[in-house]
């Protein structure tokens, strides 16, 4: 047996005598950032921002990604039409019509109108939707797989978005003076590195800057476009869907290629749903309808008017601006793209913790960066991996146009999976008929499938990047779940039921010592290995022994009345179950204090927490091939210690070491 107050090697985070959900057991995003307007924050007691503060905040965080799409979306969407060196007016209007109707159908109707109503106790995002769909279907593994695939694709988006956004903004410097051309990539890398380095300081101060900056950005988008629209009001014809349909029918396979670029205009729409718990439905809806959508529509119409007037325009976004305003617009665009990047990085942190709570990834270090907003978190390991990935993409692809080919697949895949799960929730939870649910969602599924198909044409031009990233992440999650399941099954062979052990100890009691011992376990019906080893080696038993299980429930927060329950199972034994929502951070000592209301008294300074530390070795004939064994062992060794993850005082921890093969 080993005793450790500050362990150097992480314990297996899903061992049988450590708390946590069974592999693949339930949902698990992160924790909420704020509570709905008008209520007090559960953890801090701070009152959240007022309604208009939430509206401005949502403009900064929610719409950062989609708000920077005009930098490159229209330019890239015109590419197929320019391929024959003849750009017709109907092609320009058709491209603009496709972009405007994509914004209206996918963002406004699907996300703002439908999905924002499909919250899981106020929380959104693909894993929250997965939790609803699994609940509706009684724990479907297929839905779990769909959720994992969507989450994996999101990481691809999280790597590509900062690279393409910052590159596209800095490329505007080339228009200021050609001398800047050789400095675009170095400046981009410096901005990206600086962005990731400041993550550890927290986003609260930067986030307060995001909203106003993005409000100015959207107003600038509209203002730059208005003079061009005034000179060429014919561009309003793009609102006629006939131009979009005519473009698609008249360009054959070229239309599919164009759709892949058109889709760039709606990237970032997933953030509308993902940040639902942060800002609430109404602020997000008001921001979109009142500012974001009108500004985006006007800017795309302005770019359309400019290209109709000057078909040889190479960069319609920056060329909208008069020469005197070019440098200020480049600076504003750079700030806006940093905002877009910050939003997707924050989303990656949240999604990572969702996967950890779900048991799909090993525990990682999670730092809280704000005292007033519990959802502002920082994961050093994820931050480092994202930084390396983003810099590598920027250096390898060098231009935003080259990266545009890699961008769409990740986002279209996530959106298509979201639409599929939305259909299931409509049918099984909202109790709509299958036909009505299909009538509502099938058009979106068809449109997004066409977008996905169009992006698949770009697989060899860079579209392989998000597929490789998502594939690698799925292999890691699959390996982790599979390895934990093998360990779980192996330990069951030597298990002793807790009731049987308590009965034996009543008949033949060992020596008792003062204080409380807490034994962490994932199965409250089985005696924890740490308890058996303590009896075997120390031959003593504490006055009070708590067999503790932590469960992650299918709601963002657990019910306060049901957060912890205690059940006596013998003269000196108690069974305790703690429940945390998938948006909460497990804090065992703090939650144990709630037991005082139920008459259970204990002193934290006289309490010892017993954990198991497993040394894992590869086995020649296990359930996994050797390469997968090695991946699993590497993940387990780098997992964050349970002491930190469950916020247990390090000086009160006793660790019991065992060796197991996998």
C-alpha positions in Angstrom: 0.0 0.0 0.0 1.2 3.5 -0.8 0.2 6.7 0.9 0.4 9.9 -0.9 -0.5 13.5 -0.3 0.7 14.7 -3.7 0.7 11.8 -6.1 3.1 12.1 -9.1 1.5 9.5 -11.3 -2.2 9.8 -12.1 -4.5 7.1 -11.0 -6.8 5.3 -13.5 -9.7 7.7 -13.6 -12.3 5.1 -14.2 -11.1 2.4 -11.9 -13.7 0.3 -10.1 -13.0 2.0 -6.8 -13.1 5.5 -8.1 -16.3 7.4 -8.8 -17.5 8.2 -12.3 -20.1 7.1 -14.8 -19.8 3.7 -16.4 -18.3 3.8 -19.8 -20.7 5.3 -22.3 -23.3 5.7 -19.6 -24.7 9.2 -20.0 -24.2 12.6 -21.4 -21.7 15.1 -20.1 -21.0 18.5 -21.2 -19.4 21.0 -18.9 -21.0 23.5 -16.5 -23.0 26.6 -17.1 -21.5 30.0 -17.5 -24.4 32.0 -16.2 -27.9 31.4 -14.9 -31.0 32.7 -16.6 -31.6 36.5 -16.3 -33.3 37.5 -13.1 -31.9 34.6 -11.0 -28.9 34.3 -8.8 -25.9 32.3 -9.9 -26.0 28.9 -8.1 -22.4 28.9 -7.0 -21.5 32.5 -6.4 -24.7 34.3 -5.6 -23.8 37.0 -8.2 -26.7 38.4 -10.3 -26.0 37.8 -14.0 -26.0 40.6 -16.6 -29.2 42.3 -17.6 -31.0 41.4 -20.8 -29.2 43.9 -23.0 -25.9 43.0 -21.5 -26.6 39.4 -22.5 -27.6 40.6 -26.0 -24.3 42.4 -26.5 -22.4 39.5 -24.9 -24.0 37.1 -27.3 -23.0 39.2 -30.3 -19.4 38.9 -29.1 -19.2 35.2 -28.2 -22.0 33.5 -30.2 -21.6 35.3 -33.5 -17.9 35.7 -33.6 -17.4 32.9 -36.1 -20.3 33.5 -38.4 -19.7 37.2 -38.2 -16.2 36.9 -39.8 -17.4 34.7 -42.7 -17.9 37.7 -45.1 -14.1 38.0 -45.1 -13.8 35.0 -47.4 -17.2 33.3 -48.0 -18.4 35.4 -51.0 -14.9 35.5 -52.5 -14.6 31.7 -52.4 -18.2 31.1 -53.6 -17.5 33.1 -56.8 -14.5 30.8 -57.5 -16.4 28.2 -59.7 -18.1 31.0 -61.7 -14.8 32.6 -62.4 -13.2 29.3 -63.6 -14.1 30.1 -67.3 -12.9 33.7 -66.9 -16.4 34.9 -67.7 -18.5 36.1 -64.8 -22.1 36.7 -65.6 -24.4 39.0 -63.6 -26.9 36.1 -63.1 -24.0 34.0 -61.6 -23.1 36.8 -59.1 -26.8 37.2 -58.1 -27.2 33.5 -57.9 -24.2 33.1 -55.6 -25.5 35.9 -53.4 -29.0 34.4 -53.4 -27.6 31.0 -52.3 -25.7 32.7 -49.4 -28.8 34.7 -48.2 -31.1 31.8 -48.3 -28.6 29.6 -46.5 -28.4 32.2 -43.8 -32.2 32.3 -43.6 -33.0 28.6 -43.7 -30.2 27.1 -41.7 -29.4 29.8 -39.2 -32.7 31.7 -38.8 -35.2 28.8 -39.2 -33.3 25.8 -38.0 -31.2 27.2 -35.2 -32.8 30.5 -34.1 -36.4 29.3 -34.4 -36.3 25.5 -33.8 -33.1 24.4 -32.0 -33.0 27.2 -29.4 -36.3 25.7 -28.1 -34.7 22.3 -27.8 -32.8 23.0 -24.6 -31.8 20.4 -22.0 -32.8 22.3 -18.8 -31.6 25.5 -20.3 -28.4 24.1 -21.9 -27.6 23.6 -25.6 -24.9 22.0 -27.7 -24.6 18.7 -29.6 -23.9 16.7 -26.4 -26.9 18.2 -24.6 -29.0 17.3 -27.7 -27.5 13.8 -27.6 -28.6 13.5 -24.0 -32.2 14.4 -24.9 -32.2 12.0 -27.8 -30.7 9.1 -25.8 -33.2 9.7 -23.0 -36.0 9.7 -25.6 -34.8 6.4 -27.0 -33.9 4.7 -23.7 -30.1 5.0 -23.9 -29.4 4.3 -27.6 -25.8 3.5 -28.4 -26.3 4.7 -32.0 -27.3 8.1 -30.7 -24.2 8.1 -28.4 -22.1 7.3 -31.5 -23.7 10.2 -33.4 -22.9 12.5 -30.6 -19.3 11.4 -30.3 -18.9 11.9 -34.1 -20.3 15.4 -33.9 -18.1 16.2 -30.9 -15.0 14.9 -32.8 -15.9 17.0 -35.9 -16.2 20.1 -33.7 -12.5 19.7 -32.7 -11.7 19.9 -36.4 -13.6 23.1 -36.6 -11.8 24.4 -33.4 -8.4 23.9 -35.1 -9.3 25.3 -38.5 -11.4 28.4 -37.4 -8.5 30.4 -35.7 -6.2 29.6 -38.6 -8.5 30.6 -41.5 -10.1 33.6 -39.6 -6.8 35.3 -38.5 -5.2 34.5 -41.9 -8.1 36.1 -43.8 -8.0 39.2 -41.7 -4.2 39.7 -41.9 -4.3 39.1 -45.6 -6.0 42.5 -45.9 -2.6 44.1 -45.2 -1.6 43.1 -48.7 -4.1 45.6 -50.0 -2.7 48.4 -47.8 0.7 47.9 -49.4 2.2 44.9 -51.3 5.2 45.1 -49.1 3.3 43.4 -46.3 2.7 40.3 -48.4 5.8 38.4 -46.9 4.8 39.3 -43.4 1.2 37.9 -43.5 2.1 34.5 -42.2 4.6 35.6 -39.5 2.0 38.2 -38.2 -0.7 35.5 -38.2 1.4 33.0 -36.2 2.3 35.7 -33.7 -1.4 36.6 -33.2 -2.3 33.0 -32.8 0.4 32.2 -30.3 -0.5 35.3 -28.3 -4.2 34.3 -28.3 -3.4 30.9 -26.9 -0.9 32.2 -24.3 -3.5 34.5 -22.7 -6.0 31.7 -22.3 -4.6 30.8 -18.9 -5.4 34.3 -17.6 -9.1 33.7 -18.2 -11.6 35.2 -20.7 -13.6 37.4 -18.3 -11.8 40.7 -19.1 -11.3 39.8 -22.8 -15.0 38.7 -23.0 -16.2 42.1 -21.8 -14.3 43.5 -24.7 -15.7 41.0 -27.2 -19.3 42.2 -27.3 -18.7 45.9 -28.0 -16.0 45.1 -30.6 -18.3 42.8 -32.5 -21.2 45.3 -32.3 -18.8 47.8 -34.0 -17.8 45.1 -36.5 -21.3 44.3 -37.6 -22.2 48.0 -37.9 -19.0 48.4 -40.0 -20.1 45.5 -42.2 -23.4 47.3 -43.0 -21.9 50.8 -43.3 -19.2 49.6 -45.8 -21.8 48.0 -48.0 -24.5 50.7 -48.1 -22.9 53.1 -50.6 -22.4 50.2 -53.1 -26.0 49.0 -52.6 -27.3 52.5 -53.1 -25.5 52.7 -56.5 -26.7 49.3 -57.6 -30.0 48.5 -55.9 -30.7 45.7 -58.3 -28.8 43.4 -55.9 -32.0 43.1 -53.8 -33.1 40.7 -56.5 -30.9 38.2 -54.7 -33.6 37.7 -52.1 -35.6 36.1 -54.9 -34.9 32.3 -54.5 -35.3 31.9 -58.3 -31.7 33.1 -58.7 -30.4 30.5 -56.3 -32.4 27.6 -57.9 -31.5 28.8 -61.4 -27.8 28.8 -60.5 -28.0 25.3 -59.1 -29.9 23.9 -62.0 -27.7 25.6 -64.6 -24.2 24.7 -63.4 -24.4 20.9 -63.0 -21.6 19.5 -60.9 -20.1 23.0 -60.7 -23.0 24.0 -58.5 -22.1 21.4 -56.0 -18.6 22.8 -55.8 -20.0 26.3 -55.4 -22.2 25.0 -52.5 -19.1 24.0 -50.6 -17.9 27.6 -50.7 -21.4 29.0 -50.0 -21.5 27.0 -46.8 -18.7 29.0 -45.5 -21.3 31.8 -44.9 -23.1 29.7 -42.2 -20.1 28.2 -40.4 -20.4 29.2 -36.7 -24.2 28.6 -36.6 -23.6 25.7 -34.2 -22.4 28.2 -31.6 -26.0 29.6 -31.5 -27.1 26.3 -29.9 -23.9 25.5 -28.0 -24.0 28.8 -26.1 -27.7 28.7 -25.2 -27.0 28.1 -21.5 -24.5 31.0 -21.4 -26.9 33.7 -22.7 -30.4 32.3 -22.9 -32.7 32.0 -25.9 -34.1 35.5 -26.1 -30.8 37.5 -26.1 -29.4 35.2 -28.8 -32.5 35.6 -30.9 -32.7 39.3 -30.5 -29.1 39.8 -31.4 -29.5 37.7 -34.6 -32.7 39.3 -35.8 -31.9 42.9 -34.7 -28.2 43.2 -35.7 -26.3 40.2 -37.0 -28.5 38.9 -39.8 -29.3 42.4 -41.2 -25.6 43.4 -41.1 -24.4 40.1 -42.8 -27.1 40.4 -45.5 -26.2 44.0 -46.3 -22.5 43.2 -46.5 -23.1 40.3 -48.9 -25.4 42.5 -51.0 -22.6 45.2 -50.9 -20.0 42.7 -52.1 -22.5 41.6 -54.8 -23.0 45.2 -56.0 -19.2 45.7 -56.1 -18.5 42.6 -58.2 -21.4 43.5 -60.6 -19.8 46.9 -61.0 -16.2 45.6 -61.2 -16.1 41.9 -62.1 -12.4 41.7 -61.8 -12.5 42.5 -58.0 -10.1 40.1 -56.3 -11.1 40.7 -52.7 -14.7 42.0 -52.5 -14.7 42.4 -48.8 -11.8 44.7 -48.3 -12.4 46.5 -51.6 -15.8 47.6 -50.3 -13.9 50.1 -48.1 -12.5 53.3 -49.4 -8.7 53.6 -49.4 -8.6 55.7 -46.3 -10.6 53.2 -44.3 -8.7 50.1 -45.4 -6.1 49.9 -42.5 -8.8 50.6 -39.8 -10.9 47.8 -41.4 -8.0 45.4 -41.4 -7.3 46.1 -37.7 -11.1 45.7 -36.9 -11.2 42.5 -38.9 -8.2 41.2 -37.0 -9.9 41.9 -33.6 -13.1 40.3 -34.9 -11.3 37.1 -36.0 -9.5 36.9 -32.7 -13.0 37.1 -31.2 -14.2 34.3 -33.5 -11.2 32.2 -32.5 -11.7 32.8 -28.8 -15.3 31.6 -29.1 -14.3 28.3 -30.7 -11.4 27.8 -28.2 -13.8 28.3 -25.3 -16.2 25.8 -26.9 -13.4 23.3 -27.2 -12.6 23.6 -23.5 -16.3 23.1 -22.7 -16.7 20.1 -25.0 -13.5 18.5 -23.6 -15.0 18.6 -20.1 -18.3 17.3 -21.5 -16.4 14.3 -22.9 -14.5 13.8 -19.5 -17.7 13.8 -17.5 -19.2 11.3 -20.0 -16.3 9.0 -19.5 -15.1 9.3 -23.1 -11.7 10.9 -22.3 -9.4 10.6 -19.3 -9.5 13.3 -16.6 -7.6 16.4 -17.4 -6.6 19.4 -15.4 -9.4 22.0 -15.4 -8.7 25.4 -14.0 -11.4 27.9 -13.2 -10.5 31.4 -14.4 -13.4 33.4 -12.9 -14.9 33.7 -9.4 -18.3 34.9 -10.7 -18.8 32.7 -13.7 -18.2 29.0 -13.1 -18.2 28.1 -16.8 -15.1 30.1 -17.6 -12.5 27.3 -17.5 -9.1 26.6 -18.9 -7.7 23.2 -19.8 -3.9 23.4 -20.3 -3.5 20.2 -22.2 -6.3 21.0 -24.7 -4.9 24.6 -25.1 -1.5 23.3 -26.0 -2.8 20.7 -28.5 -5.0 23.3 -30.2 -2.1 25.8 -30.4 0.1 23.3 -32.1 -2.6 22.2 -34.5 -3.6 25.8 -35.4 0.0 27.0 -36.0 0.7 23.8 -38.1 -2.3 24.5 -40.3 -1.4 28.1 -40.8 2.2 27.3 -41.7 1.3 24.3 -44.0 -1.7 26.0 -45.9 -0.3 29.6 -45.8 -3.4 31.3 -47.2 -7.1 31.5 -46.2 -8.1 30.3 -49.7 -6.2 27.1 -49.3 -7.7 26.5 -45.8 -11.2 27.2 -47.1 -11.2 23.7 -48.7 -10.6 22.2 -45.3 -13.2 24.2 -43.5 -16.6 22.9 -44.5 -16.6 19.2 -43.9 -16.3 19.4 -40.1 -19.1 22.0 -39.8 -21.5 20.3 -42.3 -21.0 16.9 -40.6 -21.8 18.4 -37.2 -24.9 20.2 -38.5 -26.2 17.1 -40.3 -25.8 15.1 -37.1 -27.6 17.8 -35.1 -30.5 17.8 -37.6 -30.8 14.0 -37.3 -30.9 14.1 -33.5 -33.4 17.0 -33.6 -35.7 14.8 -35.6 -35.5 12.1 -32.9 -36.3 14.6 -30.1 -39.2 16.0 -32.0 -40.6 12.6 -32.6 -40.0 10.9 -29.2 -39.9 13.8 -26.7 -42.1 16.4 -28.3 -44.5 13.6 -29.3 -44.9 14.9 -32.9 -45.9 12.3 -35.4 -42.9 10.8 -37.4 -44.4 12.3 -40.6 -44.7 15.8 -39.1 -41.2 15.6 -37.6 -39.8 14.5 -41.0 -41.7 17.2 -42.8 -40.0 19.8 -40.6 -36.5 18.4 -40.5 -36.1 16.5 -43.8 -35.6 19.7 -45.8 -32.7 20.7 -43.5 -31.2 17.2 -43.7 -31.4 17.3 -47.5 -29.8 20.8 -47.7 -27.1 19.9 -45.3 -26.4 16.6 -47.0 -25.9 18.5 -50.3 -23.5 20.9 -48.4 -21.7 17.9 -47.1 -21.6 16.3 -50.5 -20.2 19.5 -52.0 -17.5 19.7 -49.4 -16.5 16.1 -50.0 -15.2 17.2 -53.4 -12.6 19.1 -51.5 -11.2 16.1 -49.5 -8.0 16.0 -51.4 -7.5 19.8 -51.4 -7.5 20.0 -47.6 -10.8 18.5 -46.5 -8.8 15.5 -45.2 -7.6 17.7 -42.3 -10.8 17.7 -40.2 -11.5 14.1 -41.1 -8.1 13.0 -39.9 -8.5 15.1 -36.7 -12.0 13.6 -36.0 -10.9 10.1 -36.9 -7.9 10.3 -34.5 -10.2 11.7 -31.7 -12.7 8.9 -32.2 -10.0 6.3 -32.0 -8.8 7.8 -28.7 -12.3 7.9 -27.3 -13.1 4.4 -28.5 -9.8 3.1 -27.0 -10.4 4.8 -23.7 -14.0 3.5 -23.4 -12.9 0.0 -24.5 -9.9 -0.1 -22.1 -12.0 1.1 -19.1 -14.6 -1.6 -19.9 -11.9 -4.3 -20.0 -10.5 -3.1 -16.6 -14.1 -2.9 -15.2 -14.8 -6.5 -16.2 -11.5 -7.8 -14.9 -12.0 -6.3 -11.5 -15.5 -7.9 -11.3 -13.9 -11.4 -11.0 -12.5 -10.6 -7.6 -15.3 -8.5 -6.3 -16.8 -8.9 -2.8 -20.4 -7.6 -2.3 -20.4 -4.7 0.2 -23.2 -6.2 2.3 -21.4 -9.5 2.5 -18.2 -7.8 3.7 -20.2 -5.7 6.3 -21.8 -8.9 7.6 -18.3 -10.6 8.0 -16.9 -7.6 9.8 -19.9 -7.6 12.3 -19.1 -11.2 13.2 -15.4 -10.6 13.4 -14.7 -6.9 14.0 -11.2 -5.6 13.5 -9.6 -2.8 15.6 -11.5 0.5 15.3 -9.8 3.9 15.0 -11.3 7.3 15.4 -12.4 9.4 12.4 -14.1 8.9 9.1 -12.9 7.0 6.0 -14.3 7.7 2.6 -13.8 5.0 -0.1 -14.5 6.1 -3.6 -16.1 3.6 -6.0 -18.0 3.4 -9.2 -20.2 0.5 -8.0 -21.8 1.1 -4.6 -22.8 -2.6 -4.4 -19.2 -3.8 -4.4 -16.6 -3.4 -1.7 -14.0 -0.9 -2.9 -10.5 -2.4 -3.5 -9.0 0.3 -1.3 -11.2 -0.9 1.6 -10.2 -4.5 1.2 -6.5 -3.6 1.0 -6.7 -1.3 4.0 -8.2 -4.2 6.0 -5.6 -6.6 4.7 -2.6 -4.5 5.4 -3.5 -2.2 8.3 -6.0 -4.5 9.9 -8.1 -1.5 11.2 -11.5 0.0 10.5 -12.5 3.6 11.1 -15.5 4.5 13.3 -17.3 5.8 10.2 -16.8 4.3 6.8 -18.4 5.9 3.7 -18.7 4.0 0.4 -19.0 7.0 -2.0 -20.2 6.9 -5.6 -20.4 9.9 -7.9 -22.9 9.9 -10.7 -23.3 12.2 -13.7 -27.0 12.8 -14.4 -28.7 13.6 -17.7 -29.3 17.2 -16.7 -27.0 20.3 -16.7 -27.3 20.5 -12.9 -28.5 17.9 -10.4 -31.5 18.7 -8.2 -30.2 20.3 -5.0 -32.5 18.1 -2.9 -31.2 15.0 -4.5 -27.5 16.0 -4.8 -26.4 13.7 -2.0 -28.1 10.9 -0.2 -26.9 8.6 2.6 -28.0 5.1 3.5 -26.7 3.2 6.6 -25.6 -0.4 5.7 -24.1 -1.5 9.0 -23.0 -0.3 12.4 -20.0 1.5 11.0 -20.8 1.7 7.3 -22.7 4.2 5.1 -23.5 4.2 1.4 -23.4 7.7 -0.1 -24.4 8.6 -3.6 -23.5 12.1 -5.0 -25.2 13.4 -8.2 -23.7 16.1 -10.4 -25.1 17.5 -13.6 -22.9 17.3 -16.7 -22.3 21.0 -16.5 -21.0 20.9 -12.9 -17.6 20.4 -11.4 -17.6 17.5 -8.9 -16.5 18.8 -5.4 -16.7 16.0 -3.0 -15.7 17.7 0.3 -18.1 20.6 -0.3 -21.0 18.2 -1.2 -20.3 16.0 1.9 -21.1 19.0 4.1 -24.7 18.7 2.8 -25.0 15.4 4.8 -25.1 17.4 8.0 -28.7 18.3 7.2 -29.4 14.6 7.2 -27.8 14.1 10.6 -24.5 12.8 9.5 -21.7 14.5 11.4 -18.0 14.5 10.3 -14.9 16.5 10.6 -13.0 17.1 7.3 -9.7 17.2 9.3 -10.4 13.8 10.7 -11.5 12.3 7.4 -9.3 10.2 5.1 -10.1 9.6 1.4 -9.0 6.2 0.1 -8.3 5.9 -3.7 -6.9 3.2 -5.8 -3.8 3.8 -8.0 -3.6 1.2 -10.7 -0.4 0.4 -12.6 -1.6 -0.8 -16.0 0.4 -3.3 -18.1 -0.3 -4.5 -21.6 -1.4 -8.1 -21.9 -0.6 -10.4 -24.8 -4.1 -11.7 -25.0 -6.4 -8.9 -23.9 -9.5 -7.6 -25.6 -7.5 -5.0 -27.5 -4.5 -5.2 -29.9 -1.2 -4.2 -28.5 -1.2 -0.8 -30.3 -4.5 0.0 -28.6 -3.2 -1.2 -25.2 -0.3 1.3 -25.5 -2.6 4.2 -26.4 -4.8 3.4 -23.4 -1.9 3.1 -21.0 -0.5 6.4 -22.3 -3.9 8.1 -21.8 -4.2 6.6 -18.3 -0.7 7.8 -17.3 -1.5 11.3 -18.4 -4.9 11.5 -16.8 -5.4 14.1 -14.2 -5.3 12.8 -10.6 -8.6 12.0 -9.0 -7.6 14.1 -6.0 -7.6 17.3 -8.1 -10.5 16.3 -10.3 -12.8 15.8 -7.3 -11.2 18.7 -5.4 -10.2 16.5 -2.4 -7.6 18.0 0.0 -4.3 16.3 -0.9 -3.3 16.0 2.7 -6.3 13.8 3.4 -5.7 11.2 0.6 -4.5 7.6 1.1 -3.7 5.8 -2.1 -3.6 2.0 -2.5 -1.5 0.6 -5.4 -2.4 -2.4 -7.5 -1.2 -3.8 -10.8 -3.6 -4.9 -13.6 -3.2 -5.9 -17.2 -5.4 -4.7 -20.0 
